[in-house]
Amino acid sequence: MVIETSNQIGALSLKTDHVKGGLKRWIDIWKDAFSRDLHKKAKTLLESLTDEIKQIKLKIEKPVKDIDSLGGVM
């Protein structure tokens, strides 16, 4: 969508340069905040997944000596 730099309404002439510039700045600020929040959430989820994988790996790597220890690994 293209917003014209000025609109003529009867005797009134509206210039939209400042409005467009302000909107672009707010959009950039919002995109930066959104991406920072998205990265924080992704990092938290990735750390949680990594910890879960480490816990599973520790359980799997335990030596199996008898049927009870096999049950612990399973």
ABEGO torsion letter per residue (X at the ends): XBBBABBBBEABBBBAAAAAAAAAAAAAAAAAAAAAAAAAAAAAAAAAAAAAAAAAAAAAABBBABAAAAAAAX
